[in-house]
């Protein structure tokens, strides 16, 4: 049966488009976890606030104020964190330990996030579309990471990281019909249904629900669902789904014989399903009723419309096109791709710097990078055999602009302008024995050679009776050698041995005048007046002494004059 | 906080009553105490110091000497001097009475500096108070009673020689202290370190501690009885055990101090102390530090510990006679071996090459060159070759192809850089970040070659 849904105008509705690129955000999180060791919180096993804020900033998410964190955690970061765990790209302890006999919850001590490099490399080998498919598969089959809440880890009871809708109260969801439902199959069925819709057109959610009611009334709960649970208690079709005036109400379940029972249960599921995988993976955009909801909770029919995006059918139909790379004469490298091409981005990003924030993930990925001399040289230092011109040619599928190619050739020579030799020693000698030649790495001059294995060289020279001298230079300067040594290194200066000469010191003379005041009142008054006249002074409150420099005498006298009305001060 | 800072802080915060008490005790004039700032300078002068110190008890004097060693302390330090009535109370209950006595007896007498210092971790207000003795007062502290006597006394060399003879298998081990003495690959080792008189002294002290089963107490500023004895005894004047007893009690507060007579006798047994009988009582002082027979001038033609006629090119060493410093030096200059229960030295180009120029030109080296021709020949070779082959370690070497970069590095690093040739430079290890900063600024990158 063809899926024919009612078109809808989204203008009067509140449109929600997901601008998060799942792959980009996950790789940003993984880079962060690799560079900084994240220790999860001991009590809650969540990412600590400081790391959460840093990751949120990297993902261009405005973090909430710290004092609001309990209520306004950026759930998207937590979702990315759990996704990486479900993909086995990271690992950390989920069990914890009960640290005392009265502990009600486990503690997670020194629980660091570890990135599994092998699995990550394997994941990176997949094409971007296949990476997205892996994520789809994982999300489709996702179970709770906590054994005890597995039965309510589905769209009915679990909030989506991006959605607006509330959920059913999970009370009693461990029994009844819920544990018997096969959510992966349900989601696959719905995704298969949606992939055939034309992309870019808004459709009514209610028409989708009506279509399902008419054609697939048992897509969620089978007609022949078990009539009893494992304890022999009878199961009603909608026993698990409670409505009420408050979200945690669980007194009244939806009656199965009600004429709108399907809309009240399956209809609500469809709304929440659209908010989960399809919205998270940018398969759909959603449009909500802008008015406040006033019926029984959880809300119903608030999600009014949805639109399928192009990337959805493309991914499910395996229509992945190769990323398009263009190198421009101004050294910009532009990457365009249907899905986030992390491998290619890593390669190009290493050669320069990103000059534009990639377009928000709604459409295709577009990233612009500019090639930089130091970055190119740095890559060549690490991979001397890499031919960057060929690499870029392979990516673009055409020749590079001539000026770019010429510059890249010149930059390639830049990589070995400064070669640093670590853990070698310098051997200075006029008579170099043949036996030492096998240790030489570089012949610097006729008398200076760079050698490896200095201990062996020293022992060999001793054995050959060359009377070698081993100088272990301190970390910050050179050891000064004796004058009789034949070396180009600094030697003890002759003045070291000459008698010490007196050092000339020039001292400036400052004459300070002190005035001691007999009482606190006069002392405070003169201080205030001096400060008003901007006269620098020092005071000793205990002794009531004011010190001024001689050159400030005129201002001090001025202060006395100004105080003459209140205090008749006479200096003895 | 330095003593000077404590002093400034104390002078600024002193109450007028305390200031007057100090003025009276030390005999300062009213003008000298008029300014708190300048009073800090008058305080550390010698004015009235001798009289103030004379008014102290012997124990207080000794405690001040230990305070000088310890530097800055809190009030618990004075528990060794003024015992507490409430040893199991809180810090304040335990030390408040002591604090009051210290303030009355030492601070208000102008001898000890005291100031409140807020430090992290100190929760009790009394712990904030810090005390110190100005270093300028140390020379004025009254010394322990000693006796001057021109006689050199006796030094017991028996244990020293027994340990050395152990090397040639002449005696069994003298103690259970595991300081093995052995000759290995031409060198003499004590406790797996190259033999030296300092290492030997460390063995003597370890033996002393081991035999008397003493230890350093876990009390701040307290010393072990051995450390205290070595600090309290003079190298010139003689001291009877009973004179050192009270000082030991204070210096070793919290330790199991043996009777002074037993302690000093053991030190003498081990060769660390000299002993002289004065008025039928054994008196002790530090044994003279080991010195070569003649340290600055050339050696006599005949050395009683060296036999050059033993074998051509070899010197036979008499371990019963050789001074420790000579043994240390000959160990650095020659190849040593034990043959048929005899320690012998032969010329070694390697060891002479490793020796410093002072050691190569020492009187012993000259003596060996004169009396052992083979040694003279080797010494001549070393003199001729020394300093001609140099191996430089712990440096960074870099090849710089870009001339402008090299010039920039030379200008920035100045004398911290050596130009090896047109393309190579060397610089100290810790300057790497500076070099990398210059490179980054100029748009260059570092290519690293590791050994």
Boltz contact constraints between the chains, C-beta under 6 A:
constraints:
  - contact:
      token1: [A, 373]
      token2: [B, 443]
      max_distance: 6.0
  - contact:
      token1: [A, 374]
      token2: [B, 443]
      max_distance: 6.0
  - contact:
      token1: [A, 374]
      token2: [B, 445]
      max_distance: 6.0
  - contact:
      token1: [A, 377]
      token2: [B, 445]
      max_distance: 6.0
  - contact:
      token1: [A, 378]
      token2: [B, 445]
      max_distance: 6.0
  - contact:
      token1: [A, 381]
      token2: [B, 445]
      max_distance: 6.0
  - contact:
      token1: [A, 381]
      token2: [B, 447]
      max_distance: 6.0
  - contact:
      token1: [A, 416]
      token2: [B, 447]
      max_distance: 6.0
  - contact:
      token1: [A, 417]
      token2: [B, 401]
      max_distance: 6.0
  - contact:
      token1: [A, 417]
      token2: [B, 402]
      max_distance: 6.0
  - contact:
      token1: [A, 417]
      token2: [B, 444]
      max_distance: 6.0
  - contact:
      token1: [A, 418]
      token2: [B, 400]
      max_distance: 6.0
  - contact:
      token1: [A, 418]
      token2: [B, 439]
      max_distance: 6.0
  - contact:
      token1: [A, 418]
      token2: [B, 444]
      max_distance: 6.0
  - contact:
      token1: [A, 418]
      token2: [B, 446]
      max_distance: 6.0
  - contact:
      token1: [A, 419]
      token2: [B, 399]
      max_distance: 6.0
  - contact:
      token1: [A, 419]
      token2: [B, 447]
      max_distance: 6.0
  - contact:
      token1: [A, 420]
      token2: [B, 398]
      max_distance: 6.0
  - contact:
      token1: [A, 420]
      token2: [B, 446]
      max_distance: 6.0
  - contact:
      token1: [A, 420]
      token2: [B, 448]
      max_distance: 6.0
  - contact:
      token1: [A, 421]
      token2: [B, 397]
      max_distance: 6.0
  - contact:
      token1: [A, 421]
      token2: [B, 449]
      max_distance: 6.0
  - contact:
      token1: [A, 422]
      token2: [B, 448]
      max_distance: 6.0
  - contact:
      token1: [A, 422]
      token2: [B, 450]
      max_distance: 6.0
  - contact:
      token1: [A, 423]
      token2: [B, 451]
      max_distance: 6.0
  - contact:
      token1: [A, 424]
      token2: [B, 451]
      max_distance: 6.0
  - contact:
      token1: [A, 425]
      token2: [B, 391]
      max_distance: 6.0
  - contact:
      token1: [A, 425]
      token2: [B, 393]
      max_distance: 6.0
  - contact:
      token1: [A, 426]
      token2: [B, 392]
      max_distance: 6.0
  - contact:
      token1: [A, 427]
      token2: [B, 391]
      max_distance: 6.0
  - contact:
      token1: [A, 428]
      token2: [B, 390]
      max_distance: 6.0
  - contact:
      token1: [A, 429]
      token2: [B, 389]
      max_distance: 6.0
  - contact:
      token1: [A, 444]
      token2: [B, 420]
      max_distance: 6.0
  - contact:
      token1: [A, 444]
      token2: [B, 421]
      max_distance: 6.0
  - contact:
      token1: [A, 444]
      token2: [B, 424]
      max_distance: 6.0
  - contact:
      token1: [A, 445]
      token2: [B, 421]
      max_distance: 6.0
  - contact:
      token1: [A, 448]
      token2: [B, 420]
      max_distance: 6.0
  - contact:
      token1: [A, 450]
      token2: [B, 397]
      max_distance: 6.0
  - contact:
      token1: [A, 452]
      token2: [B, 451]
      max_distance: 6.0
  - contact:
      token1: [A, 454]
      token2: [B, 391]
      max_distance: 6.0
  - contact:
      token1: [A, 454]
      token2: [B, 393]
      max_distance: 6.0
  - contact:
      token1: [A, 458]
      token2: [B, 391]
      max_distance: 6.0
  - contact:
      token1: [A, 462]
      token2: [B, 350]
      max_distance: 6.0
  - contact:
      token1: [A, 465]
      token2: [B, 349]
      max_distance: 6.0
  - contact:
      token1: [A, 466]
      token2: [B, 389]
      max_distance: 6.0
  - contact:
      token1: [A, 467]
      token2: [B, 353]
      max_distance: 6.0
  - contact:
      token1: [A, 467]
      token2: [B, 382]
      max_distance: 6.0
  - contact:
      token1: [A, 467]
      token2: [B, 385]
      max_distance: 6.0
  - contact:
      token1: [A, 467]
      token2: [B, 386]
      max_distance: 6.0
  - contact:
      token1: [A, 468]
      token2: [B, 389]
      max_distance: 6.0
  - contact:
      token1: [A, 468]
      token2: [B, 391]
      max_distance: 6.0
  - contact:
      token1: [A, 469]
      token2: [B, 390]
      max_distance: 6.0
  - contact:
      token1: [A, 470]
      token2: [B, 391]
      max_distance: 6.0
  - contact:
      token1: [A, 471]
      token2: [B, 392]
      max_distance: 6.0
  - contact:
      token1: [A, 472]
      token2: [B, 393]
      max_distance: 6.0
  - contact:
      token1: [A, 472]
      token2: [B, 394]
      max_distance: 6.0
  - contact:
      token1: [A, 473]
      token2: [B, 394]
      max_distance: 6.0
  - contact:
      token1: [A, 473]
      token2: [B, 395]
      max_distance: 6.0
  - contact:
      token1: [A, 473]
      token2: [B, 428]
      max_distance: 6.0
  - contact:
      token1: [A, 475]
      token2: [B, 429]
      max_distance: 6.0
  - contact:
      token1: [A, 475]
      token2: [B, 430]
      max_distance: 6.0
  - contact:
      token1: [A, 476]
      token2: [B, 428]
      max_distance: 6.0
  - contact:
      token1: [A, 476]
      token2: [B, 430]
      max_distance: 6.0
  - contact:
      token1: [A, 477]
      token2: [B, 428]
      max_distance: 6.0
  - contact:
      token1: [A, 484]
      token2: [B, 387]
      max_distance: 6.0
  - contact:
      token1: [A, 485]
      token2: [B, 387]
      max_distance: 6.0
  - contact:
      token1: [A, 486]
      token2: [B, 387]
      max_distance: 6.0
  - contact:
      token1: [A, 486]
      token2: [B, 388]
      max_distance: 6.0
  - contact:
      token1: [A, 487]
      token2: [B, 390]
      max_distance: 6.0
  - contact:
      token1: [A, 489]
      token2: [B, 418]
      max_distance: 6.0
